[in-house]
């Protein structure tokens, strides 16, 4: 069994400025103890001959190669814009700056 105590949980809650009831402290003491025990079990089998993994399933890159294709002209892109400044969209300012 783990070495997590209710006093430690209460102390951590105080440091984190979390107000916990006695029932919550008791519940979290048990849950955190289970987490510590589970990590200890994993540490027992994590020996140098066991390769580290970041994901249980192998991952592959699903991105396709970039292909340059014809795009909209500036006039086509700005044709539905409510306001424009030259070749750019004009939008309302959101900051008090020029």
C-alpha positions in Angstrom: 0.0 0.0 0.0 1.1 3.6 -0.6 2.5 6.0 1.8 0.0 8.8 1.1 -1.6 10.2 4.2 -4.7 12.4 4.8 -2.3 15.0 6.3 -0.3 15.1 3.0 -3.5 15.5 0.9 -4.7 18.3 3.2 -1.3 20.0 3.0 -1.3 19.8 -0.8 -4.8 21.1 -1.0 -3.8 24.0 1.2 -0.8 24.8 -1.1 -3.1 24.6 -4.1 -5.7 26.8 -2.4 -8.3 24.1 -2.7 -10.9 23.8 0.0 -11.6 20.1 0.6 -14.0 18.6 3.0 -13.0 15.7 5.3 -14.8 13.3 3.1 -13.0 14.6 0.0 -9.6 14.4 1.7 -10.4 10.8 2.7 -11.5 9.9 -0.9 -8.5 11.6 -2.4 -6.1 9.9 0.0 -7.4 6.5 -1.2 -7.3 7.5 -4.9 -3.9 9.1 -4.8 -2.6 6.0 -2.9 -3.9 3.8 -5.7 -2.2 6.0 -8.3 1.1 5.8 -6.5 0.8 2.0 -6.2 0.0 1.7 -9.9 3.0 3.8 -10.8 5.2 1.6 -8.6 3.9 -1.5 -10.4 4.9 0.0 -13.7 8.3 0.9 -12.4 8.9 -2.7 -11.4 8.6 -3.9 -15.0 10.3 -0.9 -16.6 13.7 -2.4 -16.8 16.5 -1.4 -19.2 15.6 -4.3 -21.5 12.0 -3.1 -21.9 11.9 -0.3 -24.6 10.1 2.9 -23.7 7.0 3.6 -25.7 5.1 6.9 -26.2 2.0 5.3 -27.6 0.6 1.7 -27.5 -0.1 1.7 -31.2 2.5 2.6 -33.9 1.7 6.0 -35.4 2.4 7.0 -39.0 2.3 10.4 -40.6 -1.1 10.8 -42.3 -0.3 14.1 -44.1 -0.2 14.1 -47.8 2.5 15.8 -49.8 1.9 19.5 -50.6 0.8 20.1 -54.1 0.6 23.5 -55.7 -2.7 24.0 -57.4 -4.4 27.0 -59.0 -6.1 29.2 -56.4 -8.4 32.2 -56.2 -7.3 35.5 -57.7 -7.2 38.5 -55.3 -10.4 39.8 -56.9 -12.2 36.5 -56.5 -11.1 36.2 -52.9 -12.2 39.8 -52.0 -15.3 39.8 -54.1 -17.6 39.0 -51.1 -15.7 41.2 -48.6 -17.8 43.9 -47.0 -14.8 46.2 -46.9 -11.3 46.1 -48.3 -8.1 48.1 -48.3 -6.3 47.5 -51.6 -5.6 43.8 -51.8 -6.5 43.1 -48.2 -9.6 42.5 -46.1 -10.5 45.5 -43.9 -11.8 44.4 -40.5 -12.9 46.4 -37.5 -10.1 47.3 -35.0 -10.3 45.2 -31.8 -7.6 47.1 -29.9 -7.4 50.7 -29.0 -4.4 51.1 -31.3 -3.9 52.5 -34.7 
